[in-house]
Amino acid sequence: MPLTIYHNPRCSKSRATLALLQERGIEPEVVDYLNHPASTAELVRILGMLGKTPAQLLRTGEDEYREHFKGRELSDARMIELMVQYPKVIERPIVVNGDRAAVGRPPEAVLDILQDNEAL
């Protein structure tokens, strides 16, 4: 399974994480998740690999967060539905390597999941 980065090209951390991978000779599959959002099943899988709840993966400074999440009692399932519908609220970038994932904040945080990658 190829290494994948859920990427927002307008985000400096996302660009820096992609550059970090490329500097190590890794050309990941790049998913522009704002234009091609993860499915509910993909997001559930990613959350499991990250060991995070949906609430822990939310960008609370986004307008969509304030409009659809803030101050509301939402189940994890409902949060995930909204995250698929409004992907801008998902923390980025997310790098997936097999059955491991990491959020690239800071970009170096993804290095731990690359240890089995031959490019290192």
N, CA, C and O atoms as CSV, one atom per row, in Angstrom:
chain,resi,resn,atom,element,x,y,z
A,1,MET,N,N,0.851,-1.180,0.000
A,1,MET,CA,C,0.000,0.000,0.000
A,1,MET,C,C,0.899,1.246,0.000
A,1,MET,O,O,1.802,1.354,0.829
A,2,PRO,N,N,0.656,2.181,-0.921
A,2,PRO,CA,C,1.516,3.361,-0.979
A,2,PRO,C,C,1.280,4.288,0.212
A,2,PRO,O,O,0.203,4.312,0.808
A,3,LEU,N,N,2.299,5.030,0.529
A,3,LEU,CA,C,2.180,6.050,1.556
A,3,LEU,C,C,1.282,7.146,1.005
A,3,LEU,O,O,1.420,7.538,-0.154
A,4,THR,N,N,0.369,7.639,1.819
A,4,THR,CA,C,-0.607,8.638,1.379
A,4,THR,C,C,-0.544,9.850,2.282
A,4,THR,O,O,-0.401,9.722,3.498
A,5,ILE,N,N,-0.652,11.033,1.684
A,5,ILE,CA,C,-0.774,12.258,2.459
A,5,ILE,C,C,-2.089,12.924,2.096
A,5,ILE,O,O,-2.368,13.186,0.925
A,6,TYR,N,N,-2.894,13.195,3.115
A,6,TYR,CA,C,-4.119,13.969,2.951
A,6,TYR,C,C,-3.679,15.415,3.089
A,6,TYR,O,O,-3.340,15.879,4.178
A,7,HIS,N,N,-3.690,16.114,1.970
A,7,HIS,CA,C,-2.939,17.349,1.778
A,7,HIS,C,C,-3.841,18.517,1.402
A,7,HIS,O,O,-4.813,18.365,0.663
A,8,ASN,N,N,-3.496,19.672,1.924
A,8,ASN,CA,C,-4.104,20.931,1.502
A,8,ASN,C,C,-2.952,21.789,0.991
A,8,ASN,O,O,-2.138,22.257,1.787
A,9,PRO,N,N,-2.865,22.005,-0.327
A,9,PRO,CA,C,-1.739,22.749,-0.882
A,9,PRO,C,C,-1.640,24.190,-0.404
A,9,PRO,O,O,-0.597,24.822,-0.572
A,10,ARG,N,N,-2.700,24.720,0.186
A,10,ARG,CA,C,-2.662,26.101,0.694
A,10,ARG,C,C,-2.122,26.188,2.123
A,10,ARG,O,O,-1.903,27.286,2.634
A,11,CYS,N,N,-1.908,25.046,2.765
A,11,CYS,CA,C,-1.469,24.994,4.159
A,11,CYS,C,C,0.048,24.849,4.229
A,11,CYS,O,O,0.615,23.947,3.613
A,12,SER,N,N,0.697,25.723,4.968
A,12,SER,CA,C,2.161,25.679,5.058
A,12,SER,C,C,2.654,24.395,5.727
A,12,SER,O,O,3.673,23.848,5.305
A,13,LYS,N,N,1.971,23.905,6.742
A,13,LYS,CA,C,2.390,22.657,7.407
A,13,LYS,C,C,2.227,21.470,6.469
A,13,LYS,O,O,3.047,20.551,6.470
A,14,SER,N,N,1.173,21.493,5.675
A,14,SER,CA,C,0.943,20.424,4.721
A,14,SER,C,C,2.026,20.438,3.645
A,14,SER,O,O,2.560,19.388,3.286
A,15,ARG,N,N,2.346,21.606,3.137
A,15,ARG,CA,C,3.416,21.713,2.132
A,15,ARG,C,C,4.754,21.288,2.725
A,15,ARG,O,O,5.535,20.608,2.060
A,16,ALA,N,N,5.026,21.678,3.960
A,16,ALA,CA,C,6.289,21.313,4.601
A,16,ALA,C,C,6.381,19.810,4.835
A,16,ALA,O,O,7.453,19.225,4.686
A,17,THR,N,N,5.274,19.184,5.198
A,17,THR,CA,C,5.269,17.735,5.412
A,17,THR,C,C,5.501,17.006,4.093
A,17,THR,O,O,6.269,16.045,4.047
A,18,LEU,N,N,4.852,17.447,3.029
A,18,LEU,CA,C,5.071,16.844,1.715
A,18,LEU,C,C,6.530,17.003,1.295
A,18,LEU,O,O,7.132,16.056,0.790
A,19,ALA,N,N,7.103,18.183,1.496
A,19,ALA,CA,C,8.508,18.417,1.149
A,19,ALA,C,C,9.427,17.515,1.973
A,19,ALA,O,O,10.405,16.992,1.437
A,20,LEU,N,N,9.141,17.322,3.251
A,20,LEU,CA,C,9.930,16.454,4.116
A,20,LEU,C,C,9.950,15.030,3.571
A,20,LEU,O,O,10.999,14.386,3.537
A,21,LEU,N,N,8.803,14.548,3.150
A,21,LEU,CA,C,8.725,13.202,2.569
A,21,LEU,C,C,9.541,13.127,1.281
A,21,LEU,O,O,10.320,12.195,1.080
A,22,GLN,N,N,9.353,14.109,0.423
A,22,GLN,CA,C,10.047,14.114,-0.860
A,22,GLN,C,C,11.558,14.234,-0.687
A,22,GLN,O,O,12.316,13.635,-1.450
A,23,GLU,N,N,12.001,14.997,0.303
A,23,GLU,CA,C,13.436,15.109,0.588
A,23,GLU,C,C,14.035,13.761,0.974
A,23,GLU,O,O,15.236,13.542,0.817
A,24,ARG,N,N,13.202,12.867,1.475
A,24,ARG,CA,C,13.650,11.529,1.865
A,24,ARG,C,C,13.415,10.505,0.748
A,24,ARG,O,O,13.506,9.297,0.968
A,25,GLY,N,N,13.114,11.009,-0.445
A,25,GLY,CA,C,12.929,10.130,-1.588
A,25,GLY,C,C,11.589,9.432,-1.641
A,25,GLY,O,O,11.421,8.461,-2.378
A,26,ILE,N,N,10.635,9.915,-0.867
A,26,ILE,CA,C,9.304,9.307,-0.824
A,26,ILE,C,C,8.356,10.161,-1.648
A,26,ILE,O,O,8.207,11.357,-1.397
A,27,GLU,N,N,7.720,9.548,-2.623
A,27,GLU,CA,C,6.702,10.224,-3.427
A,27,GLU,C,C,5.352,9.633,-3.041
A,27,GLU,O,O,4.923,8.626,-3.606
A,28,PRO,N,N,4.686,10.260,-2.078
A,28,PRO,CA,C,3.421,9.703,-1.595
A,28,PRO,C,C,2.292,9.922,-2.590
A,28,PRO,O,O,2.376,10.761,-3.486
A,29,GLU,N,N,1.245,9.149,-2.406
A,29,GLU,CA,C,-0.006,9.438,-3.098
A,29,GLU,C,C,-0.562,10.684,-2.407
A,29,GLU,O,O,-0.747,10.690,-1.190
A,30,VAL,N,N,-0.825,11.726,-3.173
A,30,VAL,CA,C,-1.303,12.984,-2.612
A,30,VAL,C,C,-2.809,13.072,-2.831
A,30,VAL,O,O,-3.293,13.032,-3.963
A,31,VAL,N,N,-3.538,13.193,-1.725
A,31,VAL,CA,C,-4.991,13.328,-1.783
A,31,VAL,C,C,-5.340,14.751,-1.346
A,31,VAL,O,O,-5.150,15.122,-0.187
A,32,ASP,N,N,-5.847,15.529,-2.281
A,32,ASP,CA,C,-6.335,16.868,-1.954
A,32,ASP,C,C,-7.695,16.678,-1.280
A,32,ASP,O,O,-8.733,16.658,-1.941
A,33,TYR,N,N,-7.666,16.540,0.036
A,33,TYR,CA,C,-8.857,16.097,0.760
A,33,TYR,C,C,-9.981,17.132,0.775
A,33,TYR,O,O,-11.118,16.793,1.101
A,34,LEU,N,N,-9.688,18.377,0.432
A,34,LEU,CA,C,-10.771,19.354,0.355
A,34,LEU,C,C,-11.612,19.124,-0.901
A,34,LEU,O,O,-12.825,19.335,-0.888
A,35,ASN,N,N,-10.969,18.695,-1.978
A,35,ASN,CA,C,-11.676,18.418,-3.232
A,35,ASN,C,C,-12.103,16.962,-3.347
A,35,ASN,O,O,-13.027,16.639,-4.094
A,36,HIS,N,N,-11.438,16.090,-2.614
A,36,HIS,CA,C,-11.747,14.660,-2.626
A,36,HIS,C,C,-11.787,14.158,-1.184
A,36,HIS,O,O,-10.869,13.466,-0.744
A,37,PRO,N,N,-12.846,14.503,-0.444
A,37,PRO,CA,C,-12.908,14.141,0.983
A,37,PRO,C,C,-12.880,12.635,1.209
A,37,PRO,O,O,-13.329,11.848,0.375
A,38,ALA,N,N,-12.349,12.268,2.338
A,38,ALA,CA,C,-12.359,10.864,2.748
A,38,ALA,C,C,-13.804,10.435,2.959
A,38,ALA,O,O,-14.660,11.237,3.333
A,39,SER,N,N,-14.056,9.160,2.713
A,39,SER,CA,C,-15.377,8.609,3.013
A,39,SER,C,C,-15.501,8.438,4.522
A,39,SER,O,O,-14.522,8.567,5.258
A,40,THR,N,N,-16.701,8.151,4.964
A,40,THR,CA,C,-16.914,7.892,6.383
A,40,THR,C,C,-16.040,6.734,6.845
A,40,THR,O,O,-15.405,6.817,7.896
A,41,ALA,N,N,-16.003,5.653,6.066
A,41,ALA,CA,C,-15.200,4.482,6.440
A,41,ALA,C,C,-13.715,4.826,6.483
A,41,ALA,O,O,-13.007,4.382,7.387
A,42,GLU,N,N,-13.235,5.607,5.523
A,42,GLU,CA,C,-11.820,6.003,5.522
A,42,GLU,C,C,-11.491,6.840,6.751
A,42,GLU,O,O,-10.462,6.632,7.395
A,43,LEU,N,N,-12.363,7.782,7.071
A,43,LEU,CA,C,-12.117,8.651,8.215
A,43,LEU,C,C,-12.137,7.860,9.519
A,43,LEU,O,O,-11.321,8.112,10.406
A,44,VAL,N,N,-13.045,6.921,9.643
A,44,VAL,CA,C,-13.083,6.062,10.831
A,44,VAL,C,C,-11.771,5.278,10.933
A,44,VAL,O,O,-11.195,5.172,12.016
A,45,ARG,N,N,-11.305,4.734,9.821
A,45,ARG,CA,C,-10.048,3.979,9.799
A,45,ARG,C,C,-8.864,4.865,10.198
A,45,ARG,O,O,-8.018,4.456,10.993
A,46,ILE,N,N,-8.809,6.071,9.648
A,46,ILE,CA,C,-7.725,7.002,9.965
A,46,ILE,C,C,-7.755,7.380,11.443
A,46,ILE,O,O,-6.713,7.401,12.097
A,47,LEU,N,N,-8.933,7.676,11.969
A,47,LEU,CA,C,-9.046,8.009,13.390
A,47,LEU,C,C,-8.534,6.859,14.252
A,47,LEU,O,O,-7.843,7.083,15.246
A,48,GLY,N,N,-8.873,5.630,13.872
A,48,GLY,CA,C,-8.393,4.470,14.609
A,48,GLY,C,C,-6.874,4.359,14.580
A,48,GLY,O,O,-6.250,4.070,15.601
A,49,MET,N,N,-6.283,4.587,13.419
A,49,MET,CA,C,-4.821,4.523,13.300
A,49,MET,C,C,-4.154,5.631,14.109
A,49,MET,O,O,-3.082,5.436,14.681
A,50,LEU,N,N,-4.795,6.788,14.150
A,50,LEU,CA,C,-4.249,7.914,14.916
A,50,LEU,C,C,-4.470,7.741,16.416
A,50,LEU,O,O,-3.764,8.344,17.224
A,51,GLY,N,N,-5.448,6.919,16.786
A,51,GLY,CA,C,-5.795,6.780,18.196
A,51,GLY,C,C,-6.448,8.038,18.733
A,51,GLY,O,O,-6.264,8.400,19.896
A,52,LYS,N,N,-7.216,8.707,17.871
A,52,LYS,CA,C,-7.863,9.957,18.260
A,52,LYS,C,C,-9.373,9.842,18.109
A,52,LYS,O,O,-9.882,9.038,17.329
A,53,THR,N,N,-10.068,10.663,18.871
A,53,THR,CA,C,-11.503,10.803,18.696
A,53,THR,C,C,-11.749,11.844,17.608
A,53,THR,O,O,-10.848,12.618,17.285
A,54,PRO,N,N,-12.946,11.874,17.041
A,54,PRO,CA,C,-13.223,12.915,16.053
A,54,PRO,C,C,-12.978,14.323,16.604
A,54,PRO,O,O,-12.439,15.177,15.900
A,55,ALA,N,N,-13.365,14.566,17.841
A,55,ALA,CA,C,-13.193,15.894,18.432
A,55,ALA,C,C,-11.717,16.300,18.489
A,55,ALA,O,O,-11.399,17.485,18.387
A,56,GLN,N,N,-10.818,15.331,18.651
A,56,GLN,CA,C,-9.385,15.627,18.733
A,56,GLN,C,C,-8.778,15.965,17.374
A,56,GLN,O,O,-7.641,16.434,17.314
A,57,LEU,N,N,-9.501,15.740,16.293
A,57,LEU,CA,C,-8.985,15.985,14.959
A,57,LEU,C,C,-9.638,17.211,14.314
A,57,LEU,O,O,-9.485,17.444,13.115
A,58,LEU,N,N,-10.358,17.983,15.107
A,58,LEU,CA,C,-11.056,19.154,14.576
A,58,LEU,C,C,-10.198,20.410,14.641
A,58,LEU,O,O,-9.473,20.646,15.608
A,59,ARG,N,N,-10.300,21.205,13.587
A,59,ARG,CA,C,-9.685,22.539,13.533
A,59,ARG,C,C,-10.726,23.528,14.054
A,59,ARG,O,O,-11.657,23.898,13.339
A,60,THR,N,N,-10.561,23.947,15.294
A,60,THR,CA,C,-11.583,24.756,15.958
A,60,THR,C,C,-11.607,26.216,15.503
A,60,THR,O,O,-12.520,26.956,15.870
A,61,GLY,N,N,-10.630,26.638,14.721
A,61,GLY,CA,C,-10.610,28.015,14.242
A,61,GLY,C,C,-11.349,28.227,12.939
A,61,GLY,O,O,-11.477,29.362,12.479
A,62,GLU,N,N,-11.834,27.165,12.339
A,62,GLU,CA,C,-12.516,27.271,11.044
A,62,GLU,C,C,-13.966,27.724,11.213
A,62,GLU,O,O,-14.627,27.378,12.191
A,63,ASP,N,N,-14.447,28.504,10.242
A,63,ASP,CA,C,-15.838,28.951,10.257
A,63,ASP,C,C,-16.807,27.769,10.314
A,63,ASP,O,O,-17.816,27.818,11.018
A,64,GLU,N,N,-16.491,26.704,9.564
A,64,GLU,CA,C,-17.353,25.528,9.540
A,64,GLU,C,C,-17.433,24.867,10.915
A,64,GLU,O,O,-18.462,24.291,11.270
A,65,TYR,N,N,-16.352,24.949,11.688
A,65,TYR,CA,C,-16.382,24.413,13.047
A,65,TYR,C,C,-17.383,25.207,13.886
A,65,TYR,O,O,-18.244,24.637,14.555
A,66,ARG,N,N,-17.251,26.520,13.835
A,66,ARG,CA,C,-18.150,27.365,14.635
A,66,ARG,C,C,-19.606,27.171,14.210
A,66,ARG,O,O,-20.505,27.192,15.050
A,67,GLU,N,N,-19.837,26.986,12.932
A,67,GLU,CA,C,-21.200,26.854,12.421
A,67,GLU,C,C,-21.839,25.499,12.723
A,67,GLU,O,O,-23.035,25.428,13.003
A,68,HIS,N,N,-21.049,24.424,12.667
A,68,HIS,CA,C,-21.643,23.088,12.741
A,68,HIS,C,C,-21.275,22.267,13.983
A,68,HIS,O,O,-21.924,21.263,14.275
A,69,PHE,N,N,-20.236,22.690,14.714
A,69,PHE,CA,C,-19.752,21.875,15.836
A,69,PHE,C,C,-19.814,22.602,17.182
A,69,PHE,O,O,-20.268,22.032,18.175
A,70,LYS,N,N,-19.366,23.835,17.217
A,70,LYS,CA,C,-19.177,24.552,18.475
A,70,LYS,C,C,-20.467,24.639,19.277
A,70,LYS,O,O,-21.517,25.038,18.773
A,71,GLY,N,N,-20.352,24.252,20.543
A,71,GLY,CA,C,-21.474,24.357,21.465
A,71,GLY,C,C,-22.561,23.319,21.277
A,71,GLY,O,O,-23.627,23.425,21.884
A,72,ARG,N,N,-22.313,22.323,20.452
A,72,ARG,CA,C,-23.322,21.294,20.198
A,72,ARG,C,C,-22.884,19.974,20.796
A,72,ARG,O,O,-21.700,19.636,20.803
A,73,GLU,N,N,-23.851,19.239,21.296
A,73,GLU,CA,C,-23.597,17.887,21.793
A,73,GLU,C,C,-23.735,16.939,20.605
A,73,GLU,O,O,-24.852,16.639,20.184
A,74,LEU,N,N,-22.627,16.467,20.067
A,74,LEU,CA,C,-22.649,15.611,18.890
A,74,LEU,C,C,-22.016,14.263,19.215
A,74,LEU,O,O,-20.987,14.189,19.886
A,75,SER,N,N,-22.639,13.214,18.735
A,75,SER,CA,C,-22.031,11.891,18.884
A,75,SER,C,C,-20.814,11.813,17.970
A,75,SER,O,O,-20.676,12.609,17.041
A,76,ASP,N,N,-19.932,10.852,18.236
A,76,ASP,CA,C,-18.782,10.662,17.356
A,76,ASP,C,C,-19.231,10.392,15.928
A,76,ASP,O,O,-18.638,10.909,14.981
A,77,ALA,N,N,-20.276,9.583,15.767
A,77,ALA,CA,C,-20.778,9.268,14.430
A,77,ALA,C,C,-21.256,10.521,13.708
A,77,ALA,O,O,-20.989,10.691,12.518
A,78,ARG,N,N,-21.950,11.386,14.408
A,78,ARG,CA,C,-22.424,12.635,13.779
A,78,ARG,C,C,-21.252,13.552,13.452
A,78,ARG,O,O,-21.239,14.191,12.400
A,79,MET,N,N,-20.272,13.620,14.340
A,79,MET,CA,C,-19.088,14.437,14.057
A,79,MET,C,C,-18.394,13.956,12.790
A,79,MET,O,O,-17.996,14.759,11.946
A,80,ILE,N,N,-18.253,12.653,12.663
A,80,ILE,CA,C,-17.598,12.091,11.478
A,80,ILE,C,C,-18.398,12.428,10.225
A,80,ILE,O,O,-17.812,12.794,9.206
A,81,GLU,N,N,-19.718,12.313,10.280
A,81,GLU,CA,C,-20.551,12.690,9.136
A,81,GLU,C,C,-20.290,14.138,8.728
A,81,GLU,O,O,-20.140,14.443,7.545
A,82,LEU,N,N,-20.239,15.020,9.717
A,82,LEU,CA,C,-20.002,16.435,9.441
A,82,LEU,C,C,-18.581,16.676,8.932
A,82,LEU,O,O,-18.369,17.540,8.081
A,83,MET,N,N,-17.616,15.926,9.439
A,83,MET,CA,C,-16.235,16.074,8.974
A,83,MET,C,C,-16.105,15.668,7.508
A,83,MET,O,O,-15.346,16.280,6.757
A,84,VAL,N,N,-16.841,14.643,7.101
A,84,VAL,CA,C,-16.850,14.229,5.693
A,84,VAL,C,C,-17.513,15.320,4.852
A,84,VAL,O,O,-17.060,15.625,3.748
A,85,GLN,N,N,-18.573,15.896,5.375
A,85,GLN,CA,C,-19.303,16.936,4.650
A,85,GLN,C,C,-18.527,18.253,4.600
A,85,GLN,O,O,-18.595,18.976,3.606
A,86,TYR,N,N,-17.789,18.567,5.668
A,86,TYR,CA,C,-17.034,19.817,5.778
A,86,TYR,C,C,-15.562,19.489,6.074
A,86,TYR,O,O,-15.101,19.712,7.193
A,87,PRO,N,N,-14.833,18.973,5.105
A,87,PRO,CA,C,-13.471,18.491,5.356
A,87,PRO,C,C,-12.485,19.568,5.802
A,87,PRO,O,O,-11.410,19.245,6.307
A,88,LYS,N,N,-12.828,20.822,5.625
A,88,LYS,CA,C,-11.929,21.899,6.053
A,88,LYS,C,C,-11.688,21.869,7.565
A,88,LYS,O,O,-10.682,22.392,8.043
A,89,VAL,N,N,-12.610,21.256,8.317
A,89,VAL,CA,C,-12.470,21.213,9.779
A,89,VAL,C,C,-11.507,20.121,10.244
A,89,VAL,O,O,-11.189,20.044,11.431
A,90,ILE,N,N,-11.038,19.270,9.315
A,90,ILE,CA,C,-10.138,18.173,9.691
A,90,ILE,C,C,-8.706,18.686,9.770
A,90,ILE,O,O,-8.220,19.347,8.853
A,91,GLU,N,N,-8.042,18.377,10.867
A,91,GLU,CA,C,-6.637,18.761,11.038
A,91,GLU,C,C,-5.818,18.175,9.906
A,91,GLU,O,O,-6.105,17.080,9.422
A,92,ARG,N,N,-4.813,18.895,9.491
A,92,ARG,CA,C,-3.987,18.494,8.360
A,92,ARG,C,C,-2.540,18.808,8.593
A,92,ARG,O,O,-2.210,19.618,9.459
A,93,PRO,N,N,-1.682,18.193,7.847
A,93,PRO,CA,C,-1.887,17.066,6.952
A,93,PRO,C,C,-1.913,15.761,7.739
A,93,PRO,O,O,-1.423,15.693,8.867
A,94,ILE,N,N,-2.480,14.744,7.143
A,94,ILE,CA,C,-2.464,13.406,7.729
A,94,ILE,C,C,-1.692,12.512,6.765
A,94,ILE,O,O,-1.975,12.479,5.567
A,95,VAL,N,N,-0.722,11.794,7.300
A,95,VAL,CA,C,0.060,10.850,6.501
A,95,VAL,C,C,-0.290,9.450,6.966
A,95,VAL,O,O,-0.297,9.162,8.163
A,96,VAL,N,N,-0.583,8.576,5.997
A,96,VAL,CA,C,-0.925,7.193,6.284
A,96,VAL,C,C,0.111,6.299,5.621
A,96,VAL,O,O,0.388,6.420,4.428
A,97,ASN,N,N,0.679,5.399,6.419
A,97,ASN,CA,C,1.666,4.428,5.933
A,97,ASN,C,C,1.220,3.055,6.421
A,97,ASN,O,O,1.459,2.688,7.571
A,98,GLY,N,N,0.567,2.295,5.533
A,98,GLY,CA,C,0.064,0.981,5.930
A,98,GLY,C,C,-1.018,1.111,6.969
A,98,GLY,O,O,-2.070,1.697,6.714
A,99,ASP,N,N,-0.759,0.559,8.157
A,99,ASP,CA,C,-1.752,0.625,9.230
A,99,ASP,C,C,-1.397,1.663,10.285
A,99,ASP,O,O,-1.897,1.622,11.409
A,100,ARG,N,N,-0.524,2.596,9.903
A,100,ARG,CA,C,-0.132,3.676,10.829
A,100,ARG,C,C,-0.428,5.024,10.199
A,100,ARG,O,O,-0.406,5.172,8.977
A,101,ALA,N,N,-0.706,6.008,11.049
A,101,ALA,CA,C,-0.999,7.357,10.570
A,101,ALA,C,C,-0.452,8.366,11.567
A,101,ALA,O,O,-0.272,8.070,12.748
A,102,ALA,N,N,-0.193,9.563,11.059
A,102,ALA,CA,C,0.275,10.652,11.910
A,102,ALA,C,C,-0.176,11.972,11.306
A,102,ALA,O,O,-0.316,12.108,10.090
A,103,VAL,N,N,-0.400,12.940,12.185
A,103,VAL,CA,C,-0.704,14.299,11.754
A,103,VAL,C,C,0.618,15.049,11.687
A,103,VAL,O,O,1.410,15.008,12.629
A,104,GLY,N,N,0.853,15.726,10.587
A,104,GLY,CA,C,2.112,16.442,10.371
A,104,GLY,C,C,2.159,17.798,11.034
A,104,GLY,O,O,2.391,18.808,10.370
A,105,ARG,N,N,1.945,17.832,12.317
A,105,ARG,CA,C,2.050,19.066,13.102
A,105,ARG,C,C,2.858,18.771,14.351
A,105,ARG,O,O,2.308,18.277,15.335
A,106,PRO,N,N,4.120,19.055,14.334
A,106,PRO,CA,C,4.945,19.594,13.248
A,106,PRO,C,C,5.188,18.530,12.178
A,106,PRO,O,O,4.914,17.351,12.400
A,107,PRO,N,N,5.699,18.942,11.025
A,107,PRO,CA,C,5.936,17.978,9.943
A,107,PRO,C,C,6.755,16.758,10.372
A,107,PRO,O,O,6.509,15.653,9.891
A,108,GLU,N,N,7.701,16.941,11.249
A,108,GLU,CA,C,8.561,15.847,11.701
A,108,GLU,C,C,7.795,14.767,12.461
A,108,GLU,O,O,8.315,13.670,12.666
A,109,ALA,N,N,6.581,15.061,12.876
A,109,ALA,CA,C,5.777,14.080,13.600
A,109,ALA,C,C,5.473,12.852,12.747
A,109,ALA,O,O,5.149,11.794,13.287
A,110,VAL,N,N,5.572,12.974,11.430
A,110,VAL,CA,C,5.279,11.824,10.563
A,110,VAL,C,C,6.460,10.866,10.460
A,110,VAL,O,O,6.295,9.750,9.965
A,111,LEU,N,N,7.626,11.262,10.904
A,111,LEU,CA,C,8.815,10.413,10.755
A,111,LEU,C,C,8.680,9.081,11.481
A,111,LEU,O,O,9.214,8.073,11.019
A,112,ASP,N,N,7.980,9.058,12.605
A,112,ASP,CA,C,7.821,7.819,13.380
A,112,ASP,C,C,7.110,6.717,12.602
A,112,ASP,O,O,7.370,5.536,12.832
A,113,ILE,N,N,6.216,7.087,11.683
A,113,ILE,CA,C,5.476,6.061,10.948
A,113,ILE,C,C,6.195,5.642,9.672
A,113,ILE,O,O,5.691,4.806,8.922
A,114,LEU,N,N,7.365,6.214,9.420
A,114,LEU,CA,C,8.111,5.907,8.196
A,114,LEU,C,C,9.213,4.893,8.418
A,114,LEU,O,O,9.900,4.535,7.462
A,115,GLN,N,N,9.410,4.421,9.618
A,115,GLN,CA,C,10.566,3.585,9.933
A,115,GLN,C,C,10.693,2.337,9.089
A,115,GLN,O,O,11.807,1.840,8.921
A,116,ASP,N,N,9.603,1.799,8.544
A,116,ASP,CA,C,9.693,0.611,7.704
A,116,ASP,C,C,9.817,0.958,6.227
A,116,ASP,O,O,9.903,0.062,5.386
A,117,ASN,N,N,9.826,2.236,5.904
A,117,ASN,CA,C,9.886,2.657,4.510
A,117,ASN,C,C,11.322,2.567,4.024
A,117,ASN,O,O,12.231,3.090,4.670
A,118,GLU,N,N,11.531,1.917,2.905
A,118,GLU,CA,C,12.883,1.713,2.375
A,118,GLU,C,C,13.569,3.010,2.000
A,118,GLU,O,O,14.797,3.056,1.930
A,119,ALA,N,N,12.801,4.076,1.755
A,119,ALA,CA,C,13.395,5.328,1.324
A,119,ALA,C,C,14.166,6.005,2.445
A,119,ALA,O,O,14.961,6.909,2.185
A,120,LEU,N,N,13.949,5.587,3.683
A,120,LEU,CA,C,14.660,6.232,4.792
A,120,LEU,C,C,16.043,5.702,4.844
A,120,LEU,O,O,16.826,6.106,5.704
